[in-house]
Amino acid sequence: MDAFRIEGGSPLKGTIVPQGAKNEALQILCATLLTDQKVVISNIPDISDVNMLIALLSDFGVEVKQLGKGKYSFRAKHVNLDFLYTKEYAKKAAKLRGSIMILGPLLSRFKKAFIPRPGGDKIGRRRLDTHFLGFEKLGARFHFDVKDNSFTVDASELKGTYMVLDEASVTGTANILMAACLAKGTTTLFNAACEPYIQQLCKMLISMGAKISGVGSNLLKIRGVESLGGCEHRMLSDMIEVGSFIGLAAMTQSELLIKHAQPQHLGVIPQTFEKLGIQLEIRGDDIFIPAQPSYKIQTFIDGSVLTIADATWPGLTPDLLSVVLVVATQAKGTVLIHQKMFESRLFFVDKLIDMGAQIILCDPHRAAVIGLNRQQPLRGISMTSPDIRAGVALLIAALSAEGVSTIHNINQIDRGYERIDERLNALGAKIKRI
């Protein structure tokens, strides 16, 4: 298994362009199953999770053509549903959490679907109740096979209804939304996720002929149509990459220009890094971060210790808390990081403590970070990436540290970040894939 060998301590400089949004790609690609017409998607990131899903669609009989870098056409005219019941499908789908969003389109268009329990990051409980409770509300039946650890869903006819989602799940909202597009009547989703990923999915579905109102809010109304047609769709830049690059610039005292950062789609991400004392300048569609010798964490108005927590959109995405935590280790001041959604995502802090960071892990959800204000640089160590986002956070820590670090299990990083070593090396980083 590959590893990164990183020589830390070198400031970076230059321009970097974020990849297409990984989390958008997984649902947008599944939506191509909703029509037998051609769908063209551009700005698709070249990362392992996305490539696995494209390969899975191809296995279903979807005609896939690469038209250029990050640009593909898909045509699901002849879908082989028998592939659902093969060992090959079970093996591939189980490796990829994004495969869960195949269910909605298959159920909507073909009235049945099957999937093994999806894989993905080991960051805590990631229940699927929202998906299946939503399908049931639309009139579907589902069965969970304990022996096979798999889900079967079928419905002779889906009917629109009113439902309140039990949580504002992004993938759950996407799945139910896609299923409702071809259902009879009107479906109302309350407590729906409203992240830019969902807004983009709605934009794509509307261009295919879907009738959706309330886009950008947590109350979506979908009026079912008979069929959907083809479209062209361009994906957003990856907000998690943008946030990661802001944090990287601060930690390594680097001057970076993030092109096509699309700040209008970043929500509170820029403000969150500004709370850590990081200077940034929004220049139209780009973000400029100057080299900073130090940055000071703000306090609340009454002088109490700042808390940064994840929340449903437009709150801070949980995918960036690992990066925020790492950046805080070299700030001046103290911050409490509260990871509300996943109980195993903070367990990577033991590696940062070994590097010399001052962190108290209060419980599985909270960590107090006492910033070192660069008085004591982190030191290079050997470590293992536990998940995608923690892996990049550790990479940022290693690039700022004194000495050499080794990060094992970097296939986790490759799942979410396109050629991250090559792109950062072009800015002056010293990362070697071994």
C-alpha positions as CSV (number, residue, x, y, z in Angstrom):
1,M,0.0,0.0,0.0
2,D,1.3,3.5,-0.9
3,A,2.6,6.0,1.6
4,F,3.6,9.7,1.5
5,R,7.1,10.7,2.7
6,I,6.9,14.4,3.5
7,E,9.8,16.8,4.2
8,G,8.1,19.6,6.2
9,G,9.0,23.2,6.9
10,S,9.0,24.6,3.4
11,P,6.6,27.5,2.6
12,L,4.6,27.1,-0.6
13,K,3.7,29.7,-3.2
14,G,1.6,29.9,-6.3
15,T,-1.8,29.3,-7.7
16,I,-3.9,26.2,-7.2
17,V,-7.3,25.2,-8.8
18,P,-9.7,23.1,-6.7
19,Q,-11.1,19.9,-8.3
20,G,-14.7,19.3,-8.9
21,A,-16.8,18.6,-5.8
22,K,-16.5,14.9,-4.8
23,N,-19.8,14.9,-2.8
24,E,-21.7,16.4,-5.7
25,A,-20.2,14.0,-8.2
26,L,-21.5,10.9,-6.4
27,Q,-25.1,12.0,-6.5
28,I,-24.9,13.7,-10.0
29,L,-23.5,10.5,-11.5
30,C,-26.3,8.3,-10.0
31,A,-28.9,10.7,-11.4
32,T,-27.8,9.7,-14.9
33,L,-29.8,6.5,-14.3
34,L,-33.0,8.4,-14.3
35,T,-33.2,8.8,-18.1
36,D,-32.4,6.9,-21.3
37,Q,-31.1,10.1,-22.9
38,K,-27.5,11.3,-23.0
39,V,-26.2,13.3,-20.0
40,V,-23.0,15.3,-20.3
41,I,-21.2,16.2,-17.0
42,S,-18.0,18.3,-16.8
43,N,-15.5,19.1,-14.0
44,I,-15.7,15.6,-12.7
45,P,-12.7,14.9,-10.3
46,D,-10.3,12.1,-11.1
47,I,-10.4,10.4,-7.7
48,S,-10.8,6.8,-6.8
49,D,-14.3,7.0,-5.2
50,V,-15.7,8.8,-8.3
51,N,-13.9,6.5,-10.7
52,M,-15.3,3.4,-8.9
53,L,-18.8,4.8,-9.3
54,I,-18.3,5.5,-13.0
55,A,-17.0,1.9,-13.5
56,L,-20.1,0.6,-11.6
57,L,-22.4,2.5,-13.9
58,S,-20.6,1.1,-16.9
59,D,-21.1,-2.4,-15.4
60,F,-24.8,-1.7,-15.3
61,G,-24.7,-1.2,-19.1
62,V,-24.6,2.6,-19.0
63,E,-22.8,3.9,-22.1
64,V,-19.9,6.0,-20.7
65,K,-17.6,8.1,-22.9
66,Q,-14.8,10.4,-21.8
67,L,-15.0,13.6,-23.8
68,G,-12.0,15.3,-22.3
69,K,-10.3,16.0,-18.9
70,G,-13.1,15.7,-16.3
71,K,-15.8,15.6,-18.9
72,Y,-17.9,12.5,-19.6
73,S,-21.2,11.6,-21.4
74,F,-23.5,8.9,-19.9
75,R,-26.5,7.2,-21.5
76,A,-28.5,4.7,-19.5
77,K,-30.6,3.4,-22.4
78,H,-30.0,-0.3,-21.8
79,V,-29.6,-0.9,-18.0
80,N,-28.9,-4.5,-17.0
81,L,-30.8,-5.0,-13.7
82,D,-29.5,-8.6,-13.5
83,F,-26.1,-7.1,-12.6
84,L,-27.7,-6.2,-9.2
85,Y,-27.6,-9.8,-8.1
86,T,-24.1,-10.6,-9.1
87,K,-21.1,-11.1,-6.7
88,E,-19.2,-8.5,-8.7
89,Y,-21.8,-5.9,-8.0
90,A,-22.0,-6.8,-4.3
91,K,-18.2,-6.5,-4.0
92,K,-17.9,-3.2,-5.8
93,A,-20.9,-1.5,-4.3
94,A,-19.9,-2.5,-0.7
95,K,-16.6,-0.6,-1.1
96,L,-18.3,2.7,-2.0
97,R,-20.7,4.6,0.3
98,G,-21.8,6.8,-2.6
99,S,-23.4,3.7,-4.2
100,I,-26.3,4.0,-1.8
101,M,-27.6,6.8,-4.2
102,I,-28.1,4.3,-7.0
103,L,-31.3,3.1,-5.1
104,G,-33.4,6.2,-5.7
105,P,-33.0,6.3,-9.5
106,L,-33.4,2.6,-9.9
107,L,-36.5,2.5,-7.7
108,S,-38.0,5.5,-9.6
109,R,-37.3,4.2,-13.1
110,F,-37.3,0.4,-12.7
111,K,-39.4,-0.1,-9.6
112,K,-36.8,-2.2,-7.8
113,A,-33.3,-1.9,-6.4
114,F,-30.8,-3.9,-4.4
115,I,-27.6,-3.0,-2.6
116,P,-25.2,-4.4,0.0
117,R,-24.5,-2.2,3.0
118,P,-22.1,0.5,1.6
119,G,-18.6,1.1,2.8
120,G,-16.7,4.4,3.2
121,D,-14.9,6.1,6.0
122,K,-14.9,4.6,9.4
123,I,-15.8,7.8,11.2
124,G,-18.7,6.5,13.4
125,R,-22.3,5.5,12.9
126,R,-23.6,6.5,9.5
127,R,-27.2,5.1,9.5
128,L,-29.3,4.7,6.4
129,D,-32.7,5.1,8.1
130,T,-33.5,8.4,6.3
131,H,-33.2,6.8,2.9
132,F,-35.5,3.8,3.5
133,L,-38.1,5.6,5.7
134,G,-38.4,8.1,2.8
135,F,-38.8,5.3,0.2
136,E,-41.5,3.8,2.4
137,K,-43.4,7.1,2.6
138,L,-43.4,7.0,-1.2
139,G,-45.0,3.6,-1.2
140,A,-41.9,1.3,-1.5
141,R,-41.2,-1.8,0.6
142,F,-37.7,-2.6,1.8
143,H,-36.1,-5.6,3.4
144,F,-32.7,-5.8,5.2
145,D,-31.1,-9.2,5.0
146,V,-29.0,-9.7,8.2
147,K,-27.1,-12.6,6.7
148,D,-26.1,-10.9,3.5
149,N,-26.0,-7.5,5.1
150,S,-28.0,-6.1,2.1
151,F,-31.0,-4.0,1.3
152,T,-33.8,-4.9,-1.2
153,V,-36.3,-2.2,-2.2
154,D,-39.3,-2.5,-4.6
155,A,-42.4,-0.6,-5.5
156,S,-45.0,-1.2,-8.2
157,E,-45.8,2.5,-8.1
158,L,-44.4,5.4,-6.2
159,K,-46.8,8.1,-5.0
160,G,-46.0,11.6,-3.9
161,T,-46.6,12.5,-0.3
162,Y,-45.7,14.8,2.5
163,M,-42.8,13.8,4.8
164,V,-40.5,15.3,7.4
165,L,-37.1,13.7,7.2
166,D,-35.8,12.4,10.5
167,E,-32.4,14.1,9.8
168,A,-31.2,16.6,7.2
169,S,-29.1,13.9,5.5
170,V,-27.5,15.0,2.2
171,T,-27.4,11.6,0.6
172,G,-30.9,10.7,2.1
173,T,-32.3,13.9,0.6
174,A,-30.7,13.2,-2.8
175,N,-32.0,9.6,-2.9
176,I,-35.6,10.6,-2.0
177,L,-35.5,13.6,-4.3
178,M,-34.4,11.4,-7.3
179,A,-37.1,8.8,-6.4
180,A,-39.8,11.4,-6.2
181,C,-39.1,13.0,-9.6
182,L,-40.9,10.2,-11.4
183,A,-43.5,9.4,-8.7
184,K,-47.2,10.2,-9.2
185,G,-48.4,13.4,-7.6
186,T,-46.5,15.9,-5.5
187,T,-43.9,15.1,-2.8
188,T,-43.0,17.6,-0.1
189,L,-39.7,17.1,1.7
190,F,-39.4,19.1,5.0
191,N,-36.1,19.1,6.9
192,A,-34.4,18.4,3.6
193,A,-30.6,19.0,3.3
194,C,-29.9,22.2,1.3
195,E,-26.2,22.1,0.8
196,P,-24.8,23.3,-2.6
197,Y,-24.5,19.7,-3.6
198,I,-28.3,19.3,-3.3
199,Q,-28.9,22.6,-5.0
200,Q,-26.7,21.4,-7.9
201,L,-28.6,18.1,-8.1
202,C,-31.9,20.0,-8.2
203,K,-30.5,22.3,-10.9
204,M,-29.5,19.2,-13.0
205,L,-32.9,17.5,-12.5
206,I,-34.8,20.6,-13.5
207,S,-32.8,20.9,-16.7
208,M,-33.8,17.2,-17.3
209,G,-37.4,18.2,-17.0
210,A,-38.1,17.7,-13.3
211,K,-40.6,20.0,-11.5
212,I,-38.9,21.1,-8.2
213,S,-39.5,24.2,-6.1
214,G,-37.9,25.5,-2.9
215,V,-34.3,24.9,-4.1
216,G,-31.8,26.2,-1.6
217,S,-34.2,25.8,1.4
218,N,-35.1,22.9,3.7
219,L,-38.6,22.6,2.2
220,L,-38.6,21.0,-1.3
221,K,-41.7,20.3,-3.4
222,I,-41.4,17.8,-6.3
223,R,-44.2,17.4,-8.8
224,G,-43.7,14.0,-10.5
225,V,-43.3,13.8,-14.2
226,E,-43.7,10.9,-16.7
227,S,-40.0,10.9,-17.8
228,L,-36.8,12.9,-17.7
229,G,-34.5,13.8,-20.6
230,G,-30.9,14.5,-21.2
231,C,-28.9,17.6,-20.1
232,E,-25.5,19.1,-19.7
233,H,-24.2,19.9,-16.2
234,R,-21.0,21.5,-14.8
235,M,-20.1,20.6,-11.3
236,L,-19.0,23.1,-8.6
237,S,-15.5,23.4,-7.2
238,D,-14.9,21.2,-4.2
239,M,-15.5,23.4,-1.1
240,I,-13.6,20.9,1.1
241,E,-10.5,21.3,-1.1
242,V,-10.9,25.1,-0.9
243,G,-11.1,25.0,2.9
244,S,-8.1,22.6,3.0
245,F,-6.0,24.9,0.9
246,I,-6.9,27.9,3.2
247,G,-5.7,25.9,6.2
248,L,-2.6,24.7,4.4
249,A,-1.6,28.2,3.5
250,A,-1.9,29.4,7.1
251,M,-0.1,26.4,8.7
252,T,2.9,26.5,6.2
253,Q,3.1,30.4,6.1
254,S,2.5,30.2,2.4
255,E,1.1,32.7,-0.1
256,L,-1.6,31.0,-2.2
257,L,-4.2,32.0,-4.7
258,I,-7.1,29.6,-5.0
259,K,-8.6,30.0,-8.5
260,H,-12.3,29.3,-9.1
261,A,-12.9,29.0,-5.4
262,Q,-16.5,30.1,-5.9
263,P,-16.9,31.9,-2.5
264,Q,-20.6,32.4,-3.1
265,H,-21.0,28.6,-2.6
266,L,-18.8,28.3,0.5
267,G,-21.2,29.4,3.2
268,V,-19.4,30.1,6.5
269,I,-16.2,28.4,5.5
270,P,-14.2,31.6,4.9
271,Q,-15.6,33.2,8.2
272,T,-14.6,30.1,10.1
273,F,-11.0,30.4,9.1
274,E,-11.1,34.1,9.8
275,K,-12.2,33.3,13.4
276,L,-8.9,31.5,13.7
277,G,-7.2,34.7,12.7
278,I,-6.4,33.7,9.1
279,Q,-6.3,36.6,6.7
280,L,-7.9,36.0,3.3
281,E,-9.0,38.2,0.5
282,I,-11.9,37.4,-1.9
283,R,-11.1,38.5,-5.4
284,G,-14.2,37.8,-7.5
285,D,-14.3,34.1,-8.0
286,D,-10.9,33.5,-6.3
287,I,-9.5,33.6,-2.8
288,F,-6.0,35.0,-2.0
289,I,-4.2,34.0,1.3
290,P,-1.1,36.0,2.1
291,A,1.9,34.4,4.0
292,Q,1.2,35.0,7.7
293,P,3.9,34.6,10.4
294,S,1.1,34.2,13.0
295,Y,-2.6,34.2,13.5
296,K,-4.7,34.7,16.6
297,I,-7.9,32.8,17.5
298,Q,-10.8,35.1,18.3
299,T,-12.9,34.8,21.4
300,F,-16.6,35.2,21.8
301,I,-17.9,38.7,22.6
302,D,-17.8,38.1,26.3
303,G,-14.2,36.9,26.2
304,S,-15.0,33.2,26.6
305,V,-13.2,30.5,24.6
306,L,-14.3,30.1,21.0
307,T,-16.2,27.0,20.0
308,I,-16.2,25.8,16.4
309,A,-18.8,23.1,15.7
310,D,-20.2,21.4,12.6
311,A,-23.8,21.9,11.7
312,T,-26.3,21.3,8.9
313,W,-26.0,23.7,6.0
314,P,-25.6,26.6,6.1
315,G,-23.5,25.7,9.1
316,L,-20.0,24.4,8.9
317,T,-19.6,21.1,7.0
318,P,-18.2,18.4,9.3
319,D,-15.7,17.4,6.5
320,L,-13.6,20.5,7.4
321,L,-13.4,20.1,11.2
322,S,-10.2,17.9,10.9
323,V,-8.5,20.7,9.0
324,V,-9.7,23.4,11.3
325,L,-8.4,21.5,14.3
326,V,-4.9,21.1,12.8
327,V,-4.7,24.7,11.8
328,A,-5.6,25.7,15.4
329,T,-2.5,23.8,16.8
330,Q,-0.2,26.6,15.6
331,A,-2.5,29.6,16.2
332,K,-2.3,31.9,19.2
333,G,-5.1,31.1,21.6
334,T,-7.5,28.3,22.5
335,V,-10.5,26.8,20.7
336,L,-12.9,24.0,21.5
337,I,-13.6,21.8,18.5
338,H,-17.0,20.1,18.7
339,Q,-17.7,17.3,16.2
340,K,-21.4,16.7,16.6
341,M,-22.2,14.3,13.8
342,F,-19.6,11.5,13.9
343,E,-18.2,10.0,17.1
344,S,-15.0,8.6,15.7
345,R,-13.7,11.5,13.6
346,L,-11.5,13.1,16.3
347,F,-9.5,10.0,17.1
348,F,-6.7,11.1,14.7
349,V,-5.6,13.7,17.3
350,D,-3.3,11.2,19.0
351,K,-1.0,11.5,15.9
352,L,-1.0,15.3,16.3
353,I,-0.2,15.0,20.0
354,D,2.7,12.7,19.1
355,M,3.9,15.5,16.8
356,G,3.9,17.9,19.7
357,A,0.5,19.5,19.5
358,Q,-1.3,20.6,22.7
359,I,-4.7,19.0,22.5
360,I,-7.0,17.6,25.1
361,L,-9.5,15.0,23.8
362,C,-12.4,15.7,26.1
363,D,-14.6,12.9,24.7
364,P,-15.3,11.3,21.3
365,H,-17.0,14.6,20.1
366,R,-14.9,17.4,21.6
367,A,-11.3,18.4,21.6
368,A,-9.7,21.5,23.3
369,V,-6.8,22.8,21.2
370,I,-4.2,25.1,22.9
371,G,-2.4,26.9,20.1
372,L,1.4,26.9,20.2
373,N,1.7,30.3,18.3
374,R,4.6,28.7,16.3
375,Q,6.8,28.8,19.5
376,Q,7.1,25.0,19.2
377,P,6.8,23.6,15.7
378,L,5.3,20.2,15.1
379,R,7.8,17.4,14.5
380,G,7.7,14.8,11.8
381,I,6.6,11.3,12.7
382,S,5.2,8.1,11.0
383,M,1.4,7.8,11.1
384,T,-1.6,6.2,9.3
385,S,-4.5,8.0,7.7
386,P,-7.8,6.8,9.2
387,D,-10.1,8.5,6.7
388,I,-10.1,11.0,3.8
389,R,-10.4,14.2,5.8
390,A,-8.2,13.3,8.7
391,G,-5.6,12.1,6.1
392,V,-5.4,15.6,4.5
393,A,-5.3,17.2,7.9
394,L,-2.3,15.1,8.8
395,L,-0.7,15.9,5.4
396,I,-1.1,19.6,6.3
397,A,0.4,19.0,9.7
398,A,3.3,17.1,8.1
399,L,4.0,19.9,5.6
400,S,4.3,22.4,8.5
401,A,6.4,20.2,10.7
402,E,10.1,20.0,11.3
403,G,11.8,16.9,9.8
404,V,10.4,14.0,7.8
405,S,6.9,12.5,8.2
406,T,5.5,9.3,6.7
407,I,1.7,8.9,6.2
408,H,0.6,5.3,5.4
409,N,-2.8,4.2,4.0
410,I,-2.9,7.2,1.6
411,N,-5.4,5.4,-0.6
412,Q,-7.8,7.1,1.8
413,I,-6.6,10.5,0.7
414,D,-6.7,9.4,-3.0
415,R,-10.4,8.6,-2.5
416,G,-11.1,12.3,-2.1
417,Y,-8.2,14.4,-3.4
418,E,-7.0,14.4,-7.0
419,R,-3.2,14.0,-7.4
420,I,-2.8,16.0,-4.2
421,D,1.0,15.2,-4.1
422,E,1.7,16.4,-7.6
423,R,-0.4,19.6,-7.2
424,L,1.2,20.6,-4.0
425,N,4.7,19.7,-5.2
426,A,4.2,22.2,-8.0
427,L,3.8,24.9,-5.3
428,G,7.1,23.9,-3.6
429,A,6.0,21.0,-1.3
430,K,8.3,18.0,-0.8
431,I,6.0,15.0,-1.0
432,K,7.2,11.7,-2.3
433,R,4.8,8.8,-3.0
434,I,6.5,5.5,-1.9
